[in-house]
């Protein structure tokens, strides 16, 4: 699989991670990861709420084992 994240405004940057994807459907693990993400992006006060809402059947965790990483910050001269 490949995952690419970019900054669309100056200083323009991107990172691309290529690798092997492994899907995890374990509900405890999904809830743990969702709670950690909720804490980071929504604040510690809403972490459990986010984990409970997203750690449910049908949700998955995707783990990437990188085989290649390409990244650039700013323009090439």
N, C-alpha and C positions, 0 to 999 in steps of 0.2 A: 504494500500500500504506500501511498505518498500523502503527506500532510504538509501543506504550505500555509504560512502565515506571513502577511506583509503589512507594512506601514504605507498607506497610500499618499502620505504627505511628506514633505522634506523633513528629515534627511533621507527619505525612502530607504527601506530596508526589507529584507525577507529572510526567512529560514525555511528550508524544505527538508523534511525528514522522510527518507525512504526506508522501508523495512518490512518486516513480517508482522502481520496483525494476528492477535489472539483475542478472541471474544470471551468475556467472562459473564456468565448469567447468574452467578451466586448472589442471592439477594442481600446477604450480609455485606459482601464486598461492594456491591452496587450502592448500598446505603452509606457505607463508610466513605466511598469516593465522592458521592453526591454531597454528603455533609461537609467534607473537606472543601469541596468547590464552593458550596454555599457560604462557608465561613470566609473564604478568601474574597469572593466577589460580592456577597450580599451582607457581610458582617457576621460576627460571632453570634449576635443576638437572633439571627434568622437561620443559622446553620442547620439546626435540628429540623426546622420546618421544611427547608429545602431538601434535606436528606430523606425525610419521611415521604415527601411528595414524589421524589424521583427514584427512590430505592424500592421500586415495586415490580411485580412480574411484567415482563415485556421490555424492561430497560436493560441495557448491557453496558459493560465496561470494556473499552478497547485498549489493549496494551500493545505498544509498538516496540519490537526489538529492532533498533536501528541497524541498517546495513550501510547507509550513506547519509551524510548530512551536508547540505550546501547552504551557505549563508553569506549575506552581503549587507553592509551598512554604508549608506551614502553611494554616490556615483563612482563609476570606474573612470580613472584618468589615464 
